Amino acid sequence: MKLSRSMKIATVAIATSILAATTSFAAVSITGAGSTFAGPLIDACKADWQTATGNTVTYSGGGSGTGRKNADAGIGDFNFSDATYAPAKSTILHIPVVAAPLAIAYHLNSSKQLYLSTKTLSDIFAGNVTMWNDPEIAADNNTTSDVVTFKKDAKGNVVKDSKGAPVVAKTTSVKRYYTLPNQKITVIYRADSSGSTQNLVNMFIKKFPTVWTKASSGSFASVFPGSINGTGNLGRFQSATGSSNVAALVKKVPYSIGYMEASFASAQKLGLAQIQNASGSYQAPDAGGTAAFLSSATASADGKLTFNYETTDKGAYLLGIVSYALVDTAATGDKAVAAKSLLTAILDPKCPASNPALQYTTITGSLLATDKALIAKLSSN
């Protein structure tokens, strides 16, 4: 089914009203692991949920690969993955309760904004563009194009229209000049099995299939065209485990570029590239751009999304992604009920707690209806 464009932007604190799913069971401690992409939102949501319910939650991250392995092994009460997979158990659901942009962060000795087309981005990560002053990058950053700005309220939250779609404040034609450094590019990628990696390479595989010819995977090294350990790539490609460590390594290595959640990049004060979409405009990795992009996706009845990288929405940020809660409908008892309550809290529009800098997008519209139907399948006793 086509997703509604009503993807609201989450910005304010959780209230006790989110606890409609709270039950009379005794307080319990639940655990989860997986996607680092989902981690900041879970951290933002859990304090008020714990206070109101008396339950506690520990989320240990570890990457989407860990989330999928744990779900299959029955480890934890819930897990998260940023990419879909075929679970070992037919009773495991994918519930897309988290949405936010995947940022392309860079470390250049300049305060100037970097703009990248998807082809240039692909060529950088494929190892075909190796210098910052390559003509491809120069062409993206010395031209005129449109940039969309979303309307925001006094608190910095994106304003929505009556359908919940982000309101465009203005579309500006920007003429850019950037003398890029004559320096080699160092690409920083995820060493662990990562849904963030899989979302990035999925876009490359879809848009540039003659370059990215290998099967999609959460392992960047296995999808990389050619050999990432080839002589010409030694030193130019470096890896780190987890998004926070990727961000830290980009910060440490001058003239580097990497991918991570926008909140991790912002914490390291890294530059965030604006990415060109099919309309020709460039969009920053923010909640408004994510909402605009996800509105063009399609969702199956089980909540799995298919993204439209050719959407002509000028405000679309093409690396807006979702993280799926992996939950077993066969689980019962206090902990299963608490996990169901936590997912309901994460979906509430008041989550995450008053921090628009996190840039998470709340799921609404037809996808929210799908999520609620899936959560309803989880045990209430």
VOGU-3710 file (C-alpha; in Angstrom, 3 decimals, decimal comma):
1> mklsrsmkia> 0,000/0,000/0,000  1,138/3,595/-0,564  2,264/5,363/2,583  0,433/8,515/3,603  2,537/11,660/3,388  1,488/12,389/6,973  4,807/11,535/8,635  4,873/13,804/11,679  8,056/15,065/13,285  8,669/13,935/16,859
11> tvaiatsila> 10,089/16,579/19,168  8,586/16,757/22,662  8,788/14,839/25,920  6,943/11,632/26,646  3,859/12,075/28,779  2,120/9,449/30,832  -0,599/9,289/28,171  1,628/6,988/26,137  1,051/4,262/28,648  -2,280/3,061/27,390
21> attsfaavsi> -0,575/-0,260/26,873  0,608/-0,419/30,490  -0,830/-3,347/32,376  -1,265/-4,401/35,941  1,670/-6,820/35,792  4,436/-6,431/38,374  7,425/-4,323/37,363  9,977/-6,221/35,275  13,325/-5,631/33,598  13,488/-6,143/29,833
31> tgagstfagp> 16,464/-6,191/27,481  17,080/-5,505/23,817  19,967/-5,141/21,390  20,775/-4,443/17,759  20,616/-1,285/15,673  22,747/1,595/16,932  20,535/3,792/14,750  17,595/3,154/17,111  19,650/3,645/20,271  19,352/7,435/20,749
41> lidackadwq> 15,561/7,306/20,388  15,229/4,439/22,867  17,431/6,379/25,309  15,257/9,475/24,852  12,033/7,533/25,435  12,913/5,116/28,200  13,295/7,350/31,261  9,684/8,541/31,360  8,432/5,074/30,373  10,394/3,520/33,234
51> tatgntvtys> 9,138/6,114/35,722  5,513/5,663/34,715  5,512/1,869/34,528  8,052/0,867/37,143  9,666/-1,344/34,507  13,282/-0,971/33,406  14,863/-1,472/29,991  18,467/-2,074/28,961  19,359/-1,630/25,298  22,907/-2,644/24,410
61> gggsgtgrkn> 23,115/-1,881/20,673  25,738/-3,932/18,873  24,458/-3,366/15,322  21,601/-4,703/13,246  23,394/-8,008/12,697  23,374/-8,546/16,452  19,680/-7,686/16,575  18,840/-10,267/13,928  20,999/-12,989/15,507  19,486/-12,345/18,935
71> adagigdfnf> 15,951/-12,409/17,557  16,585/-15,768/15,896  18,195/-17,172/19,049  15,446/-15,905/21,347  17,858/-13,612/23,204  16,271/-10,510/24,723  12,674/-9,321/24,836  12,948/-7,171/21,692  15,675/-6,390/19,162  16,171/-3,860/16,371
81> sdatyapaks> 17,399/-4,048/12,787  17,612/-1,281/10,192  17,141/-3,805/7,394  14,690/-6,629/6,815  15,696/-10,287/6,735  14,166/-13,782/6,739  13,796/-14,698/10,448  14,506/-18,204/11,671  11,046/-18,210/13,276  7,852/-17,382/11,414
91> tilhipvvaa> 6,497/-15,758/14,584  9,044/-12,897/14,518  7,579/-9,590/13,304  9,249/-6,572/11,707  7,663/-3,416/13,172  9,090/-0,129/11,739  8,765/2,117/14,783  11,882/4,289/14,286  12,604/6,640/11,369  15,430/9,146/10,913
101> plaiayhlns> 18,055/10,250/8,389  21,317/8,407/7,757  23,866/11,194/7,451  26,914/11,436/5,224  29,435/13,131/7,498  32,779/14,599/6,449  35,919/16,131/7,949  37,232/18,978/5,826  39,153/21,948/7,143  36,414/24,309/6,043
111> skqlylstkt> 33,085/25,570/7,308  31,597/25,456/3,809  28,634/23,191/3,108  29,363/20,090/1,015  26,887/19,003/-1,685  26,947/15,549/-3,290  24,921/13,917/-6,029  24,077/10,257/-5,489  26,405/9,327/-8,374  29,312/11,176/-6,796
121> lsdifagnvt> 28,526/9,614/-3,431  28,456/6,172/-5,054  31,774/6,775/-6,818  33,422/7,897/-3,560  32,297/4,802/-1,646  33,120/2,531/-4,595  36,669/3,900/-4,626  36,352/5,433/-8,089  36,673/9,029/-6,861  39,736/9,295/-4,638
131> mwndpeiaad> 40,540/13,023/-4,371  38,449/15,806/-2,848  39,113/18,096/-5,806  37,976/15,464/-8,324  35,931/17,058/-11,144  32,808/15,130/-10,028  32,841/16,634/-6,530  33,814/20,024/-7,912  30,836/19,949/-10,302  28,424/19,266/-7,436
141> nnttsdvvtf> 29,815/22,171/-5,424  30,256/24,828/-8,094  26,838/25,196/-9,673  23,316/26,448/-9,018  20,511/24,276/-7,658  17,464/24,349/-5,401  17,581/23,819/-1,638  14,343/23,219/0,292  13,849/24,720/3,766  11,061/23,439/6,020
151> kkdakgnvvk> 9,022/25,735/8,237  9,818/25,381/11,957  8,146/26,529/15,144  9,800/28,449/17,974  11,193/25,224/19,455  12,839/24,155/16,210  10,281/21,513/15,315  9,161/21,145/11,715  5,634/22,475/11,172  3,119/20,081/9,566
161> dskgapvvak> 0,108/20,705/7,380  -3,361/19,283/8,079  -2,277/15,925/6,647  0,849/15,812/8,792  3,249/16,488/5,907  6,252/18,774/6,511  5,508/22,337/5,391  8,010/23,811/2,939  8,927/27,346/4,014  10,805/28,155/0,841
171> ttsvkryytl> 12,731/26,707/-2,062  15,864/28,717/-2,704  18,062/28,723/-5,778  21,618/28,598/-4,421  24,757/29,348/-6,440  27,757/27,633/-4,882  31,531/28,139/-5,011  33,894/25,751/-3,277  37,611/25,342/-3,932  38,060/21,789/-2,711
181> pnqkitviyr> 41,360/20,600/-1,225  43,897/18,619/-3,231  43,774/15,806/-0,679  43,032/12,078/-0,785  39,653/10,930/0,510  39,608/8,459/3,389  36,373/6,458/3,519  35,249/5,297/6,970  32,791/2,378/6,971  31,104/0,098/9,482
191> adssgstqnl> 33,166/-2,991/10,359  30,226/-4,799/11,960  27,089/-6,130/10,292  25,007/-2,990/10,032  21,567/-2,017/8,804  22,931/1,476/8,201  25,431/-0,056/5,784  22,712/-2,088/4,098  20,491/0,960/3,601  23,374/2,891/2,048
201> vnmfikkfpt> 24,400/0,124/-0,330  20,770/-0,648/-1,190  20,481/2,848/-2,627  23,710/2,347/-4,579  22,621/-1,079/-5,875  19,247/0,294/-6,962  20,577/3,417/-8,677  23,951/2,180/-9,985  23,637/-1,572/-10,599  26,527/-1,730/-13,081
211> vwtkassgsf> 28,912/-0,515/-10,346  27,413/-2,236/-7,305  26,973/-5,732/-8,700  27,183/-7,804/-5,517  24,257/-8,920/-3,364  22,997/-6,569/-0,666  24,486/-7,152/2,766  25,060/-5,447/6,091  28,793/-5,979/5,557  30,268/-3,103/3,566
221> asvfpgsing> 33,417/-5,060/2,676  31,363/-7,869/1,109  29,304/-5,493/-1,081  32,180/-3,204/-2,055  33,004/-3,374/-5,785  36,293/-5,209/-6,170  38,493/-5,917/-3,148  38,426/-3,449/-0,291  41,799/-4,812/0,847  43,373/-4,361/-2,575
231> tgnlgrfqsa> 46,709/-2,557/-2,769  45,169/0,657/-4,061  42,649/0,782/-1,202  45,004/0,225/1,729  44,744/3,177/4,084  42,059/4,846/1,994  39,347/2,653/3,518  39,195/2,357/7,292  36,562/0,811/9,509  35,080/1,094/12,987
241> tgssnvaalv> 32,447/-0,836/14,899  29,187/0,992/15,623  27,989/4,397/14,480  29,459/6,314/17,418  32,915/4,910/16,668  32,554/5,652/12,952  31,728/9,263/13,849  34,710/9,423/16,212  37,055/8,068/13,530  35,806/10,572/10,941
251> kkvpysigym> 36,498/13,277/13,511  39,997/11,909/14,072  40,992/11,471/10,411  41,294/14,680/8,330  39,757/14,587/4,827  37,582/11,600/5,685  33,944/10,774/4,970  31,589/8,257/6,550  27,960/7,399/7,238  26,095/7,363/10,526
261> easfasaqkl> 22,992/8,635/12,296  22,802/12,417/12,169  22,835/12,669/15,978  26,228/10,907/16,205  27,670/13,166/13,494  26,353/16,297/15,195  27,827/15,186/18,537  31,259/15,148/16,870  30,604/18,504/15,168  31,132/16,981/11,738
271> glaqiqnasg> 29,939/18,489/8,498  26,759/16,934/7,073  26,519/16,640/3,304  23,386/17,682/1,462  22,377/14,968/-0,999  20,815/15,581/-4,410  17,468/13,909/-5,113  15,766/13,094/-8,412  14,233/16,575/-8,656  17,737/18,042/-8,778
281> syqapdaggt> 17,478/19,798/-5,419  19,776/19,118/-2,473  18,445/18,168/0,954  20,030/18,044/4,391  19,704/14,979/6,653  16,859/16,209/8,815  13,472/15,059/10,048  11,587/17,024/7,390  13,585/15,531/4,526  13,146/12,055/5,997
291> aaflssatas> 9,378/12,528/6,259  9,200/13,750/2,660  11,206/10,744/1,431  9,308/8,118/3,419  6,001/9,441/2,117  6,887/8,005/-1,295  7,683/4,530/0,061  5,371/1,541/-0,052  4,679/-0,810/2,831  3,654/-4,447/2,828
301> adgkltfnye> 1,073/-5,697/5,302  3,877/-6,966/7,546  5,455/-3,496/7,771  8,435/-3,965/5,451  9,150/-0,850/3,375  10,217/-0,441/-0,236  11,845/2,947/-0,824  11,443/5,109/-3,929  14,836/6,629/-4,704  13,401/8,336/-7,782
311> ttdkgayllg> 10,822/10,434/-5,933  10,617/13,943/-7,386  9,642/15,552/-4,090  12,104/18,448/-3,841  12,298/18,100/-0,064  13,117/14,373/-0,018  16,303/13,220/1,702  17,129/9,924/-0,027  18,822/8,307/2,966  15,849/8,554/5,305
321> ivsyalvdta> 15,613/5,068/6,834  13,610/3,064/9,359  14,593/0,669/12,111  12,416/-2,388/12,689  11,597/-3,769/16,113  12,022/-7,544/15,930  9,568/-9,131/18,345  8,348/-12,713/18,697  4,561/-13,061/18,849  5,041/-16,421/20,577
331> atgdkavaak> 6,479/-14,703/23,670  4,095/-14,350/26,632  4,211/-13,154/30,228  5,198/-9,979/32,033  8,262/-9,235/29,923  6,399/-9,678/26,644  3,717/-7,285/27,845  6,371/-4,763/28,949  8,071/-4,944/25,528  4,715/-4,271/23,879
341> slltaildpk> 4,220/-1,254/26,141  7,686/0,098/25,305  7,070/-0,108/21,547  3,766/1,715/22,024  5,666/4,442/23,889  8,279/4,772/21,134  5,509/5,230/18,555  3,839/8,004/20,543  4,192/11,442/18,881  5,522/12,897/22,155
351> cpasnpalqy> 8,624/10,740/21,884  11,561/11,508/21,777  11,752/13,837/24,734  11,902/17,482/23,637  15,080/17,195/21,571  14,552/18,130/17,920  18,309/17,793/17,323  17,830/14,011/17,260  15,868/14,454/13,987  13,715/11,337/14,457
361> ttitgsllat> 10,469/11,236/12,507  7,328/9,895/14,142  5,431/7,301/12,130  1,858/8,330/11,285  -0,722/7,758/8,557  -1,170/4,353/6,980  2,184/3,078/8,234  1,185/3,912/11,797  -1,993/1,903/11,272  0,161/-1,000/10,072
371> dkaliaklss> 2,409/-0,661/13,129  -0,530/-0,645/15,514  -1,987/-3,735/13,857  1,354/-5,521/14,209  1,797/-4,478/17,851  -1,726/-5,731/18,550  -0,486/-9,209/17,630  1,940/-9,180/20,566  0,900/-10,827/23,811  -1,164/-8,838/26,334
381> n> -0,858/-11,478/29,052
//
